[in-house]
């Protein structure tokens, strides 16, 4: 049995999540159940808070971290002696982090709470060796992160188009350089997220489930006013409990499963000590993406998932679902999409062949268009097909 960090996970209700003082009380309770902020912060420490500001979507959409949670954490850290509080983020590719700070009102509130904002994309990056990694042995990490005494991770509880869920481990991907974010998909997203965890595990993770997101996450799904906070010194345990609340099985989320297998944290619910609210009383099954099989048949679209992992299944289903709800499935009319670890194409009767993901790169009798990625991100699939003129109705 690996020696995990303390894998206690606290669950606290926070129904008044639009009210700062109410949120602050809930945050304090969640962390006190673990030993209090003083258990991770010493007087004079520099504390880095890592929220999820993927884009300039208001927290009420469920896409970004509730600022009330962030600044409650900031105030509580200062009360136990933190010298400096930094809020650091690198928004998703294609988004300007400084504009995100401005449009969400984070810059104004940071001034009121005496916090410094850091745009990781403008920070100095330093290469760090990663001997425990299975894919990358060194990677660029922001100097601000490396020089902070304590890191507190504040992700949002959300579904995700390529990984089923995005929680604490996945939230740390916001640290890395933009070019590396793109390469994570090329290298294999599940394992690279775990590799990053070996370098960038925070001292404390507080999962913001005040306003969560279900369906087609991580941005355009549906908000869920769950009114919960989960906290733990073990990020993996916090993720495991959070996904259990959301109704996801461990086998559905490759990167969290791998994190447990590779000793990054605890994924065994029998070994995780849950304090505060009882897990069984706060479960709320989140919506999954469901495809209209009759519509696919009508469009003569054949989807062949050949022993596919959950990453590719999530990504391809999300891509097709997005086309469906936008009335754009006609782009793929008379096509066969093949993906998975043992890809094979049989009896396609003149359909266009689209091979998706690294596993189809060197498949026997390869033909048609190859879309790279592990898994290929839904947005990248669309861009790639458009660039090759095969997604026009």
C-alpha positions as CSV (number, residue, x, y, z in Angstrom):
1,X,0.0,0.0,0.0
2,X,1.5,3.4,-1.0
3,X,2.1,6.0,1.6
4,X,-0.4,8.7,0.6
5,X,-0.6,12.1,2.1
6,X,-3.4,12.5,4.6
7,X,-6.3,11.4,2.5
8,X,-9.1,12.9,4.6
9,X,-11.7,14.7,2.5
10,X,-14.1,17.2,4.0
11,X,-17.5,18.0,2.5
12,X,-19.3,21.1,3.7
13,X,-22.6,22.6,2.5
14,X,-22.5,26.2,1.2
15,X,-26.0,27.1,0.1
16,X,-25.5,30.9,0.2
17,X,-22.8,30.9,-2.3
18,X,-23.4,34.4,-3.6
19,X,-22.8,35.9,-0.2
20,X,-19.1,36.4,0.7
21,X,-19.3,36.0,4.5
22,X,-21.4,32.9,4.2
23,X,-18.9,31.4,1.8
24,X,-16.0,32.4,4.1
25,X,-17.6,30.5,7.0
26,X,-18.1,27.4,4.8
27,X,-14.5,27.5,3.6
28,X,-13.2,27.9,7.1
29,X,-15.3,25.0,8.3
30,X,-14.1,22.8,5.4
31,X,-10.5,23.4,6.2
32,X,-10.8,23.2,9.9
33,X,-12.1,19.7,9.5
34,X,-8.7,18.9,8.1
35,X,-6.7,20.8,10.8
36,X,-7.2,24.4,9.8
37,X,-5.2,26.7,7.5
38,X,-2.5,26.9,10.1
39,X,-1.7,23.3,9.4
40,X,-0.4,24.2,5.9
41,X,0.6,27.9,6.3
42,X,3.4,29.3,8.5
43,X,3.7,33.0,9.4
44,X,5.5,34.9,6.6
45,X,4.6,32.4,3.8
46,X,3.9,33.4,0.3
47,X,0.7,31.6,-0.7
48,X,-0.3,30.9,-4.4
49,X,-4.0,30.4,-5.1
50,X,-4.7,28.5,-8.4
51,X,-8.4,28.9,-9.4
52,X,-10.0,27.9,-12.7
53,X,-10.4,30.9,-14.9
54,X,-10.5,29.0,-18.2
55,X,-12.2,32.0,-19.9
56,X,-14.2,35.1,-19.1
57,X,-17.4,33.2,-18.1
58,X,-19.1,34.3,-14.9
59,X,-19.0,31.8,-12.1
60,X,-22.8,31.5,-12.2
61,X,-22.3,29.6,-15.4
62,X,-20.4,26.9,-13.6
63,X,-17.4,27.4,-15.9
64,X,-15.1,29.3,-13.5
65,X,-14.2,29.3,-9.8
66,X,-16.6,31.3,-7.6
67,X,-14.6,34.5,-6.6
68,X,-16.2,34.4,-3.2
69,X,-14.4,31.1,-2.5
70,X,-11.1,32.5,-3.8
71,X,-11.1,35.6,-1.7
72,X,-12.4,33.8,1.3
73,X,-9.4,31.6,1.1
74,X,-7.2,34.6,0.7
75,X,-8.5,36.3,3.8
76,X,-8.3,33.1,5.9
77,X,-4.7,32.6,4.8
78,X,-3.8,36.1,5.8
79,X,-5.5,35.6,9.2
80,X,-3.0,32.8,10.0
81,X,0.0,34.8,9.0
82,X,0.5,34.6,5.2
83,X,2.7,37.5,4.1
84,X,1.7,37.6,0.5
85,X,-1.3,36.1,-1.4
86,X,-0.9,35.5,-5.1
87,X,-3.7,34.5,-7.5
88,X,-2.2,32.9,-10.5
89,X,-3.7,31.5,-13.7
90,X,-3.1,30.8,-17.4
91,X,-6.4,30.8,-19.2
92,X,-7.2,28.3,-22.0
93,X,-5.5,28.5,-25.3
94,X,-7.1,31.4,-27.3
95,X,-8.0,33.4,-24.2
96,X,-6.2,36.5,-22.8
97,X,-5.7,35.8,-19.1
98,X,-5.4,39.6,-18.3
99,X,-8.7,40.2,-20.0
100,X,-10.2,37.3,-18.1
101,X,-9.1,38.8,-14.8
102,X,-10.6,42.2,-15.9
103,X,-13.9,40.9,-17.3
104,X,-14.6,38.7,-14.2
105,X,-13.8,41.6,-11.9
106,X,-10.9,39.7,-10.3
107,X,-8.4,42.5,-10.6
108,X,-10.7,44.9,-8.7
109,X,-11.4,42.5,-6.0
110,X,-7.8,41.5,-5.7
111,X,-6.9,45.1,-4.9
112,X,-9.5,45.2,-2.2
113,X,-8.2,42.0,-0.6
114,X,-4.5,42.9,-1.1
115,X,-3.8,40.0,-3.5
116,X,-1.3,40.1,-6.4
117,X,-2.4,38.7,-9.7
118,X,0.0,36.7,-11.9
119,X,-0.7,35.8,-15.5
120,X,1.3,32.6,-15.9
121,X,1.5,33.2,-19.6
122,X,3.6,36.3,-18.9
123,X,5.6,34.8,-16.0
124,X,9.1,33.6,-16.3
125,X,9.1,29.9,-17.0
126,X,11.9,27.6,-15.7
127,X,12.6,24.0,-16.8
128,X,12.1,21.5,-14.1
129,X,13.2,17.8,-14.2
130,X,10.5,15.2,-13.7
131,X,12.1,11.8,-13.0
132,X,8.8,10.2,-12.0
133,X,7.2,11.1,-15.3
134,X,6.3,8.4,-17.9
135,X,6.0,10.8,-20.8
136,X,7.9,14.1,-20.3
137,X,11.1,14.2,-18.2
138,X,11.3,18.0,-18.0
139,X,8.8,20.7,-18.5
140,X,8.5,24.5,-18.0
141,X,6.8,25.7,-14.8
142,X,6.2,29.3,-13.8
143,X,8.8,30.8,-11.5
144,X,6.1,32.2,-9.3
145,X,4.7,28.7,-8.7
146,X,8.2,27.3,-7.9
147,X,9.0,30.1,-5.4
148,X,5.7,30.1,-3.5
149,X,5.8,28.4,-0.1
150,X,2.3,27.1,-0.2
151,X,0.0,26.3,-3.2
152,X,-3.8,26.1,-2.7
153,X,-5.7,24.7,-5.6
154,X,-9.3,25.9,-6.1
155,X,-10.8,24.1,-9.1
156,X,-14.5,24.0,-10.2
157,X,-16.5,20.7,-10.2
158,X,-17.2,20.2,-13.9
159,X,-17.7,17.7,-16.6
160,X,-15.1,17.7,-19.4
161,X,-15.3,17.0,-23.1
162,X,-12.1,14.9,-23.3
163,X,-11.6,13.6,-19.7
164,X,-15.2,13.1,-18.4
165,X,-14.5,15.4,-15.4
166,X,-12.1,18.2,-14.6
167,X,-11.3,18.7,-10.9
168,X,-8.1,19.3,-8.9
169,X,-5.5,17.4,-10.8
170,X,-6.6,18.7,-14.2
171,X,-6.8,22.3,-12.9
172,X,-3.0,22.4,-12.5
173,X,-2.7,22.2,-16.3
174,X,-3.3,26.0,-16.2
175,X,0.3,26.3,-15.0
176,X,2.0,25.2,-18.1
177,X,3.2,27.0,-21.2
178,X,0.6,27.4,-24.0
179,X,2.7,25.3,-26.4
180,X,2.9,22.5,-23.8
181,X,-0.9,22.6,-23.3
182,X,-1.2,21.8,-27.0
183,X,1.4,19.0,-26.8
184,X,-0.3,17.4,-23.8
185,X,-3.0,16.2,-26.2
186,X,-0.4,15.0,-28.7
187,X,1.5,13.1,-25.9
188,X,-1.6,11.6,-24.2
189,X,-3.7,13.8,-22.0
190,X,-4.4,11.4,-19.2
191,X,-0.8,10.4,-18.5
192,X,0.6,13.9,-19.0
193,X,-1.9,15.3,-16.4
194,X,-0.6,12.6,-14.0
195,X,3.0,13.4,-14.9
196,X,2.4,17.1,-14.1
197,X,1.0,16.1,-10.7
198,X,4.3,14.6,-9.7
199,X,5.7,18.2,-10.1
200,X,2.8,20.4,-9.1
201,X,0.7,18.8,-6.4
202,X,-0.7,21.6,-4.1
203,X,-0.6,21.5,-0.3
204,X,-4.3,21.9,-0.2
205,X,-7.1,21.4,-2.8
206,X,-10.6,23.0,-2.2
207,X,-13.0,21.9,-4.9
208,X,-15.6,24.6,-5.6
209,X,-19.0,22.8,-6.0
210,X,-21.0,25.9,-5.2
211,X,-22.0,26.3,-8.8
212,X,-20.8,23.3,-10.8
213,X,-21.2,22.4,-14.4
214,X,-22.7,19.3,-16.1
215,X,-23.2,18.2,-19.7
216,X,-20.9,19.6,-22.3
217,X,-18.2,20.9,-20.1
218,X,-15.8,22.5,-19.4
219,X,-17.4,25.8,-20.6
220,X,-20.8,25.5,-22.4
221,X,-22.6,23.0,-20.2
222,X,-25.4,23.6,-17.8
223,X,-24.8,25.2,-14.3
224,X,-25.7,23.1,-11.2
225,X,-26.3,25.0,-8.0
226,X,-24.9,22.3,-5.9
227,X,-23.8,24.4,-2.9
228,X,-20.9,22.2,-1.8
229,X,-17.2,22.5,-1.0
230,X,-14.8,19.6,-0.8
231,X,-11.3,20.0,0.7
232,X,-8.3,17.7,1.2
233,X,-4.5,17.7,1.4
234,X,-4.7,14.8,-1.1
235,X,-5.8,16.2,-4.5
236,X,-6.5,12.8,-5.9
237,X,-8.7,11.8,-2.9
238,X,-10.6,15.1,-3.3
239,X,-11.1,14.4,-7.0
240,X,-12.2,10.8,-6.2
241,X,-14.8,12.0,-3.7
242,X,-16.0,14.8,-6.0
243,X,-16.5,12.5,-9.0
244,X,-18.4,10.1,-6.8
245,X,-20.7,12.9,-5.9
246,X,-21.1,13.6,-9.6
247,X,-22.0,10.0,-10.3
248,X,-18.8,8.9,-12.2
249,X,-17.2,5.6,-11.7
250,X,-13.4,5.4,-11.4
251,X,-13.1,3.4,-14.7
252,X,-14.7,6.3,-16.5
253,X,-11.9,8.7,-15.7
254,X,-8.6,7.4,-16.9
255,X,-6.3,10.1,-15.4
256,X,-7.7,9.9,-11.9
257,X,-7.5,6.1,-12.1
258,X,-3.8,6.4,-13.3
259,X,-3.0,8.8,-10.5
260,X,-4.1,6.3,-7.9
261,X,-2.2,3.4,-9.6
262,X,1.0,5.5,-9.8
263,X,1.0,6.5,-6.2
264,X,0.0,10.2,-6.6
265,X,-2.9,9.9,-4.2
266,X,-5.7,7.7,-2.9
267,X,-8.6,6.6,-5.2
268,X,-9.9,3.8,-2.9
269,X,-13.1,5.1,-1.3
270,X,-12.7,2.5,1.5
271,X,-9.3,4.2,2.4
272,X,-10.5,7.8,2.2
273,X,-11.9,9.3,5.4
274,X,-14.8,11.6,4.6
275,X,-15.7,14.1,7.3
276,X,-18.4,16.7,7.5
277,X,-21.4,15.9,5.3
278,X,-22.0,12.2,4.5
279,X,-21.1,11.3,1.0
280,X,-24.3,9.4,0.4
281,X,-26.5,12.4,1.3
282,X,-24.9,14.9,-1.2
283,X,-24.7,12.8,-4.4
284,X,-26.2,14.3,-7.5
285,X,-25.7,12.5,-10.8
286,X,-24.4,14.9,-13.4
287,X,-25.8,14.8,-17.0
288,X,-23.8,12.9,-19.6
289,X,-23.7,13.6,-23.3
290,X,-26.1,11.3,-25.2
291,X,-26.1,10.9,-29.0
292,X,-29.2,10.5,-31.1
293,X,-28.3,7.2,-32.8
294,X,-31.3,7.5,-35.2
295,X,-30.0,10.9,-36.4
296,X,-26.5,9.4,-37.0
297,X,-28.1,6.6,-39.0
298,X,-30.2,9.2,-41.0
299,X,-26.9,11.0,-41.9
300,X,-25.2,7.7,-42.8
301,X,-22.5,8.4,-40.1
302,X,-20.9,5.3,-38.8
303,X,-19.0,5.6,-35.5
304,X,-16.6,2.8,-34.8
305,X,-15.1,2.8,-31.3
306,X,-12.6,-0.1,-31.5
307,X,-11.6,-0.8,-27.9
308,X,-11.4,2.9,-27.2
309,X,-10.3,4.4,-23.9
310,X,-12.6,6.7,-22.0
311,X,-10.5,9.7,-23.2
312,X,-11.3,9.1,-26.9
313,X,-14.9,8.1,-26.2
314,X,-15.5,11.3,-24.3
315,X,-13.8,13.5,-26.9
316,X,-15.5,12.0,-29.9
317,X,-18.9,11.8,-28.3
318,X,-18.5,15.5,-27.2
319,X,-17.6,16.5,-30.8
320,X,-20.6,14.7,-32.3
321,X,-22.9,16.0,-29.6
322,X,-21.7,19.6,-30.2
323,X,-22.4,19.2,-34.0
324,X,-25.8,17.7,-33.2
325,X,-27.1,20.5,-30.9
326,X,-25.8,23.1,-33.4
327,X,-27.5,21.4,-36.4
328,X,-24.2,20.7,-38.0
329,X,-24.0,16.9,-38.3
330,X,-24.4,17.3,-42.0
331,X,-20.7,18.1,-42.1
332,X,-20.0,14.4,-41.5
333,X,-22.7,13.0,-43.8
334,X,-21.7,9.7,-45.4
335,X,-18.6,9.3,-43.2
336,X,-17.1,6.7,-41.0
337,X,-15.3,7.8,-37.9
338,X,-12.9,5.2,-36.5
339,X,-10.9,5.4,-33.3
340,X,-9.6,3.2,-30.5
341,X,-6.7,0.9,-29.6
342,X,-7.6,-1.8,-32.1
343,X,-8.9,0.1,-35.1
344,X,-10.4,-1.7,-38.1
345,X,-12.5,-0.6,-41.0
346,X,-14.9,-3.0,-42.7
347,X,-17.7,-2.6,-45.3
348,X,-17.9,1.1,-45.5
349,X,-19.6,1.3,-48.9
350,X,-18.1,4.5,-50.2
351,X,-18.2,6.5,-46.9
352,X,-15.4,9.0,-46.3
353,X,-13.0,7.6,-43.7
354,X,-11.9,9.8,-40.8
355,X,-9.3,8.2,-38.4
356,X,-9.3,9.9,-35.0
357,X,-6.5,9.7,-32.4
358,X,-3.0,8.4,-32.2
359,X,-4.0,4.8,-32.1
360,X,-5.3,5.0,-35.8
361,X,-2.1,6.6,-37.1
362,X,-0.5,3.3,-38.3
363,X,-3.5,1.1,-38.5
364,X,-3.4,-1.7,-41.2
365,X,-4.6,-0.6,-44.6
366,X,-4.8,3.0,-43.4
367,X,-6.9,5.2,-45.6
368,X,-8.8,8.5,-45.4
369,X,-8.0,11.5,-43.3
370,X,-6.0,11.1,-40.0
371,X,-6.7,13.5,-37.2
372,X,-4.0,13.4,-34.5
373,X,-4.3,13.7,-30.7
374,X,-4.5,11.6,-27.6
375,X,-7.4,12.2,-27.4
376,X,-8.1,14.7,-30.2
377,X,-9.8,17.7,-28.7
378,X,-13.3,18.4,-30.1
379,X,-12.3,21.9,-31.2
380,X,-9.1,20.5,-32.8
381,X,-11.2,18.0,-34.8
382,X,-13.4,20.7,-36.2
383,X,-10.4,22.9,-37.1
384,X,-8.6,20.0,-38.7
385,X,-11.5,18.8,-40.8
386,X,-12.3,22.4,-41.9
387,X,-8.6,22.8,-42.9
388,X,-8.9,19.8,-45.2
389,X,-12.3,20.8,-46.6
390,X,-14.1,17.7,-45.4
391,X,-16.6,19.3,-43.0
392,X,-18.6,21.4,-45.4
393,X,-22.2,20.6,-46.0
